[in-house]
Amino acid sequence: MNPWTKKSIDIANKQNYLDKLLDVYPMNPEGPRELDLKKWSEVEKYYNDANLPQLVETLLGFDLFPIKDSYIAYLKRDKGALGRNVETVNRLGKSLLGMGLPKIKEKCAEPKETNRQVGPMFRNWVNRGGLSVDITTDVERFKNSKEDLLLDLGDEGLMNFANKNLNYNGEKGLDLIAKFGGEFVVAEAKFLTDFGGHQNAQFNDAITLVKNDQVKATKVAVLDGVPYIEGSNKMSLAVRSNNDQNIMSVLVLKEFLHQL
């Protein structure tokens, strides 16, 4: 097994792994969402009038619809569908009337789930000095530097730099472009909260990067969360069978980079 992968597995299974991750992925719950007062007064009016089509349409304008229903995403994207699907609108409207206004308001104001906030956390940690190295936005300085250095250009800027200079042909931005020991380093960082579905796609994105031999850089998949739990699922098996790819926890990333 790759030694950095093994070290990551050992930390996850023998130490206070989740406690240590809090510095990078703090998972602080957000407060309730702020609701548009004008829109909410309209909700109250349509609710009291039992005007189901207007009630449903108005609530579709909020960030969070108060009912989890497989048809909501469609209706949000095609408002014209409201007039064509009377039974669906009535079904949703009757459910809303049954909830009561206080519950509707509570559901609309629910804070974002923490697993939807993790995207920028790795980059924020890096920019706070998590890797103990200077950061630059100067592309020429970065390219010509013989010192260890991080490049900070935002998602699109990092992707464009990698496309132009490192033969990276991906369509998604990278989470890290750096220079350590005179080598370019690129990485994708993922905190994987569970097995299956969207989380598998996230895992595959990171693995695709480290297996891309066309990229002219040291490639790292910075994975954290459930892949280090022993099991028969795809993520766990792929991590434990890894011999030569740089797959590791963020908790060993700094050590790995500074030994290059």
Stockholm file with secondary structure:
# STOCKHOLM 1.0

chainA/1-260         MNPWTKKSIDIANKQNYLDKLLDVYPMNPEGPRELDLKKWSEVEKYYNDANLPQLVETLLGFDLFPIKDSYIAYLKRDKGALGRNVETVNRLGKSLLGMGLPKIKEKCAEPKETNRQVGPMFRNWVNRGGLSVDITTDVERFKNSKEDLLLDLGDEGLMNFANKNLNYNGEKGLDLIAKFGGEFVVAEAKFLTDFGGHQNAQFNDAITLVKNDQVKATKVAVLDGVPYIEGSNKMSLAVRSNNDQNIMSVLVLKEFLHQL
#=GR chainA/1-260 SS CCHHHHHHHHHHHHSCHHHHHTTTCCCCCCCCCCCCHHHHHHHHHHHHTTCHHHHHHHHHTSSSCSSCCTTHHHHHHCTTHHHHCHHHHHHHHHHHHHHCHHHHHHHHTCCCCGGGSCTTHHHHHHHTTTTCSCEECCHHHHHHCCSCEEECCHHHHHHHHHHHHSCCCCSSCCSEEEEETTEEEEEEEEEECSSSHHHHHHHHHHHHHHTCTTSSSEEEEEEEEGGGSCSSSHHHHHHHTCSSSEEECHHHHHHHHHTC
#=GC SS_cons         CCHHHHHHHHHHHHSCHHHHHTTTCCCCCCCCCCCCHHHHHHHHHHHHTTCHHHHHHHHHTSSSCSSCCTTHHHHHHCTTHHHHCHHHHHHHHHHHHHHCHHHHHHHHTCCCCGGGSCTTHHHHHHHTTTTCSCEECCHHHHHHCCSCEEECCHHHHHHHHHHHHSCCCCSSCCSEEEEETTEEEEEEEEEECSSSHHHHHHHHHHHHHHTCTTSSSEEEEEEEEGGGSCSSSHHHHHHHTCSSSEEECHHHHHHHHHTC
//
